[in-house]
Amino acid sequence: MDAKTAADPFAALHALGNATAHVDRIMAILEHIRLFEDFTRAEIEWLARYMRCYRADIGVEILREGEPGDCMLLLIEGSVEILKRGYQGLPQRLAVVGPGRTLGEMSLIDGEPRFASCITLAPTLFAVLDRDGLTRLIAEQPKTGIKLLMELVMLLNQRLRTVSGELLKCLDNQRLRIR
């Protein structure tokens, strides 16, 4: 990875500037964005100032499993396939997501490598909030920044509960097969 790509992993994509120009689109899909359902238009406008927008063509890997990450993506248009390598190293489809979904929240919070890869299935418009933008949002608009952090914690907690429940079902099924 060269220095330019390390500084901006989306440098090869078509950059569209900050997300303020796309607030109307974000507001239109807000009902599909659990993370932002309690945000007012003014709070979305503030948040948009700290996000950068990009457009990607079909078949572009916008997040790569195992690579460093410090940002979250909000899909505004298009669709993305989420892939995770299985124990044999082969990619397995976890989901296909569209407008209103967020990707990469874990890396935004903990800065750890990407959990999965995300590949565009259609021309895709997305906004990026990186850790620096989140830090500036918290410093300059603490109410909105803290609200976003709380929503992220709740979203990640819900996902953890869901995955824990699925794990327990798998363990129970495995125990039944052994008997």
FENBELVEN-V85813 format. One line per field, one symbol per residue. psi: psi as a letter, one per 30 degrees, with the letter a starting at -180 (. if undefined). burial: + if it has 16 or more other C-alpha atoms within 10 Angstrom, else -. Layout:
psi: ???
burial: ???
This chain:
psi: kleeeeejfgefljkgalgefgeeeeeegefgjeegfgkleeeeeeeffgkkklkklkgkjfkkkflkkglkkjkelalkkkkkkafggkkkkelklakflkkgeeeeefgllkellkkkflkkklkkjleeeeeeeeefieeeeeeeeeeeeeeeeeeeeeeeeeeeeeeeeeeeee.
burial: --------++-------+++-++--++-++--+-++--+---+++++++++++++++--++++++--+++++++++++++++++------------+++++++++++++-+-++++++++++-++++++++-++--++-----++-++--+++--------------------------
